[in-house]
Amino acid sequence: MSEVLIVGTGALATLFAARLARAGHAVSMLGTWQNGLQALSEGGARLVEVNGSERAYPVNAQRDPRNLRGTQIALVLVKAWQTERAAQQLQECLAPGGLAVTLQNGLGNREILVRALGANRIAIGTSTTGATLLGPGLARAGGEGVVSLEQHPGLAPLEQALKESGFNVRVVEDAGSLIWGKLVINAAINPLTALLRVTNGELLRRPAARSLMGDLACEAAAVAEAEGIRLPFEDPAAMAEQVAHETAGNRSSMFQDVRRGAPTEIDAICGAVTTRGARHGVPTPVNSVCWRLVLSLAGG
């Protein structure tokens, strides 16, 4: 049995916590959302499976990172705009030889964590597994994806724990390529679903939205090329359409955030594409407009 700390109490954090606990692993969750922490403490991490069945799994929910000192493995599953806070919390509880693994969306998360914890205590990866937050401590499983982890000597226990918990895990040499690949897909799908208030698959049924999705993906891919990144796919527009098709019934995390009136990760997605594109002289007009439109939804 492994001990795993999950930093976050949202949809994906609850899903990972429930699956790890179901497989017999000791799971702690660290957050600041009081309603979520209370629900997790009282009722465990509750998960609604694709077939509609619901079960709860015990977790150790904590607000104070000092109660979790000596943590060896931490999964960082907070929103990109919460990474600074998560890094400060991990400074309090991650063991000197511990490892924090970020599976977050967008760019800049690794850099923030490295500044706080040091490069030798950070590993990166991506997850395309879907989840929807139905309430505090309650998540519904979405499309089954892949958890990709970079090659790292300290990741073997986490890799094994995730496999035992039913996740589709793969270890890759260049996780940076995967992060940019996921960024391209997120930039193509998330802002449009948030602005139009539709599921991923609906974008494919609306010709104008489908065209915009391709424009967003191609702009992001052009910036990746300027950054010297080799994406894990050849055709960014086709890949965005494939993901939208495979996750047709999903509401993107950005759509969920907008519905709740919560901050979004648009700065770390379309904002990052736009600002990095400007550094390289790569035009990103569609990402720029979507960035500002999504910000305007929250009055930003």
C-alpha positions in Angstrom: 0.0 0.0 0.0 1.3 3.4 -1.0 0.6 6.7 0.8 -0.4 9.5 -1.6 -1.2 13.2 -1.0 -3.5 14.8 -3.5 -3.3 18.6 -3.5 -6.7 19.8 -4.5 -10.4 19.0 -3.7 -12.0 19.5 -7.1 -13.3 17.1 -9.7 -10.1 15.4 -10.8 -8.7 15.4 -7.3 -11.8 13.7 -6.0 -11.8 11.1 -8.8 -8.1 10.3 -8.2 -8.6 10.1 -4.5 -11.6 7.8 -4.7 -9.9 5.4 -7.1 -6.6 5.2 -5.2 -8.5 4.7 -1.9 -10.7 2.0 -3.5 -7.5 0.1 -4.4 -6.4 0.2 -0.8 -4.0 3.1 -0.8 -3.8 5.6 2.0 -5.0 9.0 0.5 -4.7 12.4 2.0 -6.2 15.5 0.4 -5.0 19.1 1.0 -7.1 22.1 0.1 -8.6 25.3 1.2 -12.3 24.9 0.1 -14.0 24.5 3.5 -17.2 22.9 2.1 -15.2 20.4 0.2 -12.9 19.5 3.1 -15.9 19.1 5.4 -17.7 16.8 2.9 -14.5 14.7 2.3 -13.9 14.4 6.1 -17.5 13.4 6.9 -18.4 11.3 3.9 -15.2 10.4 2.1 -14.4 10.9 -1.6 -17.6 10.0 -3.4 -17.5 8.9 -7.0 -20.3 8.3 -9.4 -19.2 5.8 -12.1 -20.2 5.9 -15.7 -22.9 3.3 -15.0 -24.5 5.6 -12.4 -23.4 3.7 -9.3 -22.0 5.7 -6.4 -19.6 4.8 -3.6 -17.6 6.6 -1.0 -14.0 6.0 0.0 -12.3 7.3 3.1 -9.6 10.0 2.8 -7.7 12.2 5.2 -8.8 15.7 4.3 -6.6 18.5 5.7 -6.4 22.3 5.4 -3.2 22.7 7.4 -0.1 21.3 5.5 1.8 21.0 8.7 -0.4 18.0 9.5 1.0 16.2 6.5 4.7 16.7 7.1 7.0 14.0 5.7 4.9 13.5 2.5 6.9 11.4 0.0 4.5 11.5 -3.0 2.1 14.4 -3.8 -0.1 14.7 -6.9 -0.8 18.3 -7.7 -4.3 18.6 -9.2 -5.3 22.2 -8.5 -6.2 24.7 -11.2 -3.3 26.6 -12.7 -4.3 29.8 -10.9 -3.9 28.0 -7.6 -0.4 26.7 -8.2 1.4 29.4 -6.2 -0.7 28.5 -3.2 -0.2 24.8 -3.7 3.6 25.3 -3.9 3.5 27.2 -0.6 1.6 24.4 1.0 4.0 21.8 -0.3 6.9 23.7 1.2 5.4 22.9 4.6 4.8 19.2 4.1 6.8 17.6 1.3 9.7 15.6 2.7 13.3 16.7 1.6 13.4 13.6 -0.6 9.8 13.7 -1.6 8.4 14.2 -5.1 5.5 16.5 -6.3 4.0 15.4 -9.6 1.9 17.9 -11.5 -0.8 16.7 -13.9 -2.2 20.2 -14.3 -3.5 22.0 -17.4 -1.6 24.8 -19.1 1.9 26.2 -19.0 3.9 27.6 -16.1 2.9 25.1 -13.3 6.2 23.3 -13.3 8.2 26.5 -13.1 6.2 27.8 -10.1 6.7 24.5 -8.3 10.4 24.4 -9.1 10.9 27.8 -7.7 9.3 26.8 -4.4 10.6 23.2 -4.1 13.6 22.7 -6.3 13.8 20.9 -9.6 14.9 17.6 -8.0 11.5 17.4 -6.2 9.3 18.0 -9.2 8.1 15.6 -11.9 5.6 16.4 -14.7 2.9 14.5 -16.5 -0.5 14.9 -18.1 -4.0 13.3 -17.6 -6.8 13.1 -20.2 -9.1 11.4 -17.8 -12.4 13.4 -17.4 -14.4 14.2 -14.3 -17.3 16.5 -13.3 -17.7 18.0 -9.9 -21.3 17.4 -8.8 -20.9 18.9 -5.3 -18.4 19.1 -2.4 -16.6 15.8 -2.2 -18.6 14.3 -5.1 -17.4 13.7 -8.6 -18.7 11.9 -11.6 -16.3 9.9 -13.8 -16.1 11.0 -17.4 -14.2 9.8 -20.4 -11.4 7.3 -19.6 -8.1 8.8 -20.7 -4.4 8.2 -20.2 -2.1 9.3 -17.4 1.3 10.0 -18.9 4.3 10.4 -16.6 7.8 11.5 -17.4 10.7 9.1 -16.8 11.9 9.7 -13.3 13.6 7.4 -10.8 11.2 8.4 -8.0 8.0 7.7 -9.8 7.9 3.9 -9.7 5.7 3.8 -6.5 3.1 6.2 -7.9 3.1 4.5 -11.3 2.3 1.2 -9.6 -0.3 2.7 -7.3 -2.1 4.4 -10.3 -2.1 1.1 -12.3 -3.5 -0.7 -9.3 -6.2 1.9 -9.1 -7.4 1.3 -12.7 -5.7 4.2 -14.5 -4.2 3.7 -17.9 -0.6 4.8 -17.2 2.3 5.2 -19.6 5.8 6.5 -19.0 7.2 8.8 -21.7 10.6 10.3 -22.4 9.5 13.8 -23.2 6.6 14.9 -21.0 7.1 18.5 -22.2 5.9 17.4 -25.6 2.8 15.9 -24.0 2.1 19.1 -22.0 2.2 21.2 -25.1 0.1 18.6 -26.9 -2.5 18.8 -24.2 -2.3 22.6 -24.3 -3.1 22.6 -28.0 -6.2 20.5 -27.4 -7.3 22.5 -24.4 -6.8 25.8 -26.3 -9.0 24.4 -29.1 -11.8 23.0 -27.1 -12.1 24.6 -23.6 -12.7 28.3 -24.4 -15.3 27.5 -27.1 -17.2 25.2 -24.8 -17.1 27.8 -22.0 -18.2 30.6 -24.3 -20.9 28.7 -26.1 -22.0 26.7 -22.9 -21.9 23.4 -24.8 -20.4 19.9 -24.5 -17.3 19.0 -26.4 -19.1 17.1 -29.0 -21.4 19.9 -29.9 -18.5 21.9 -31.3 -18.3 19.3 -34.1 -21.9 19.8 -35.0 -21.6 23.6 -35.4 -19.5 24.4 -38.6 -18.4 27.8 -37.3 -17.3 26.4 -34.0 -15.6 23.5 -35.7 -13.6 26.0 -37.8 -12.6 28.1 -34.8 -11.5 25.0 -33.0 -9.1 24.2 -35.9 -7.8 27.8 -35.9 -7.1 27.7 -32.2 -5.3 24.4 -32.4 -3.2 25.4 -35.4 -2.2 28.7 -33.7 -1.1 26.9 -30.5 0.8 24.3 -32.6 2.7 27.1 -34.4 3.8 28.6 -31.1 4.9 25.1 -29.9 7.0 24.8 -33.1 8.5 28.2 -32.4 9.4 27.0 -28.9 11.2 24.0 -30.4 8.5 21.5 -29.2 7.7 18.4 -31.2 4.1 17.7 -30.6 2.9 14.1 -30.2 0.7 14.4 -33.2 1.0 15.6 -36.8 -2.3 17.4 -37.4 -3.4 19.6 -34.6 -6.9 20.4 -36.0 -7.6 16.7 -36.7 -6.4 15.8 -33.2 -8.7 18.4 -31.6 -11.6 17.0 -33.5 -10.7 13.5 -32.5 -10.6 14.4 -28.8 -13.9 16.3 -29.1 -15.5 13.2 -30.6 -14.0 10.8 -28.0 -15.2 13.1 -25.2 -18.4 14.2 -26.9 -20.6 14.2 -23.8 -18.1 15.9 -21.5 -18.3 19.4 -20.2 -14.8 20.8 -20.2 -13.3 21.9 -17.0 -13.5 25.5 -18.2 -17.2 25.2 -19.0 -17.7 23.8 -15.5 -15.8 26.7 -14.0 -17.8 29.3 -15.9 -21.1 27.6 -14.9 -20.0 27.8 -11.2 -18.8 31.4 -11.5 -15.3 30.2 -10.6 -12.0 31.5 -12.0 -10.8 29.7 -15.1 -7.4 28.5 -16.4 -7.7 30.7 -19.5 -4.5 32.6 -18.6 -2.4 29.4 -18.6 -4.0 28.2 -21.8 -5.0 30.8 -24.5 -3.2 33.5 -22.5 0.0 31.4 -22.5 -0.3 30.7 -26.3 -0.8 34.4 -27.0 2.0 35.7 -24.8 4.5 33.1 -26.0 3.4 33.6 -29.6 4.2 37.4 -29.2 7.7 36.6 -28.0 8.4 34.6 -31.2 6.4 36.9 -33.6 3.8 34.1 -34.2 0.3 35.6 -34.7 -2.4 34.2 -32.5 -5.5 36.3 -33.1 -8.1 33.7 -32.3 -6.4 32.6 -29.1 -6.1 36.3 -28.1 -9.8 37.0 -28.7 -10.9 33.8 -26.8 -8.5 34.7 -23.9 -10.1 38.1 -23.5 -13.7 36.8 -24.1 -13.4 34.2 -21.4 -11.8 36.7 -19.0 -14.7 39.0 -19.7 -17.2 36.3 -18.5 -15.8 36.8 -15.0 -15.4 40.5 -15.3 -11.7 40.3 -15.8 
